[in-house]
Amino acid sequence: MVAVLAILLLALTSCAQIPRSGPVGKSKDGGGGNPNNAPVFFPAPPRSGASQESVIEDFYSAGSGYEDDYAVARQYLTQAQSVTWKPDNRALVFRSAQVVKTGVENEYSFELDLAYAVDADGVATQFPAGTKEIIPVTVNEVEGEWRIAKVPDGTAIPEETFKVIYGAHPIYFYDPSFSYAVPDVRWFIKKKTVKSMTSALLAGPAPYLRGAVVSAFPSGMKLARESVPVVSGSAQVDLSAKELLEASAEDRQRMQNQLALTFRGQPNVINVQLRADQDLVRVEDNGSVLPPVLDKSVPSRQIAVSNNELVRYENNRLSPVPDMQPVAGLGPRTPAESPVSQAVAFLNGDRTSLYSILPGQPARQLTTRSILTRPSFSIQDWVWTAGPGANGVAEVVAFRPSGIAQGMAVPTVNIAPPWLTGRTVKDFRVSRDGARALVISELNGKTSVQITGIVRNADGAPKDLTAPVTLLSSTSPDQGVWVNGITVAVVRASATGMVVPELLSLTSGEPQELAPWEGLTTLSAGNGAEEIFGQSAEGVFQRVGNGWELQLKGPAEPAFPG
């Protein structure tokens, strides 16, 4: 059994130390990352007389030593395998591991309880405890010592080590209108951050965002050299000259903006220079390209229900929604408000009908299903819900009620992605950039919390949902809200029991529990984790520090625009 590494980090400005078979020191970051915060492993070389099992264990321990292209790890390989082994192809991150004999001479399995798999572009897939991964390994005797003759590309490292030498960083793409920045979180070795970020950006978005976002960099554009040096605070991004010089001035401005957003968390990067074969390419800002909106904020007001009518809830006060006709006869529930127009949507009392309403107009029924999720508006002014279709299969449906006269058909799109087959959708919430959605669904009693990309036609109408990425929750939530561009809050509501909301982030595999509260039935979130609201029979509460503080009694099911 491979022992799980015990990690002890000393918060020193000069270095980070991790006890292992070799010391850990600081690095000088030629890749453009933070030179003072990139811990480096110095693993032990092969030991004389080590057994086959020990050589395999020690090889994977040495895989944490990425210095000099994994020079120490390559010492555990035969000469031929050392030349062909590609350690950067993927990283398998395990909770525990063991070497197992296969019954065939000199052949073994390195069996992992897999926590993450990280591909060459930093795209991480998270797995629940108990997920098994088997790596086949063959050893041969070379000059009296066992060496690994056959092993798949990539490394395998303990989860504790992974969290020390890798960091989660968003790289940024655009929504199709180039108006909003959409984060795409990747995991990179800390020492190689700036170069790795650039390569990943040029390779395009993660699978779950393909078709939902766009890049200013054309397909096929590559780095002209295998580094992105940072000189006096300037990240010098040397790109293939043909594609860069043929790009329009607007596209080059968007490229520079995209890189600047991606590098914004790197403390030693102040600005970005585009270069073609090392020659500086000046990016002229003629005012035609606006920087994309990053982490779109929402207004401070919420829409709610009080005395069976729609109301505004803001600054702990209630007020009527301007020029809105009465809806009490419909028993409104779970209201939603557009972030860009005066459109409002809500469900009826038994959650079987979706209505929209505009100032001065009567409510309009949009759809009727056996059960519907609470509505959610996108920045493109489409309102979304989900429920069983005519054949009982889960279906997501979107409507655009704004600007449609009474008696005219409301534009409608029905989407039934294959990955929702057999599932019951509990909640569907569009992100504030309009390019993604949070989907909570259930299959055979098992809940999944997932993020999907929204694919749109050229006119902005939704067309499809991408195969999603999954976030792990320690509960079985039935509703969630976006807190910011990379974090959602989820909860399993209960009018009677103790409820523990969680924050799930694309940058962390560990759910963050919020303070428990009895009887929480809904959540809403404004701008950040300090603007999370919950409701129980006692009233509306706001998250304050590590607890909840009563704000107001009366409003029901408040929701921020979106």
Order of alpha helices (4+ residues) and beta strands (2+ residues): beta-beta-alpha-alpha-alpha-beta-beta-beta-beta-beta-beta-alpha-beta-beta-alpha-beta-beta-alpha-alpha-beta-beta-beta-beta-beta-beta-beta-beta-beta-beta-beta-beta-beta-beta-beta-beta-beta-beta-beta-beta-beta-beta-beta-beta-beta-beta-beta-beta-beta-beta
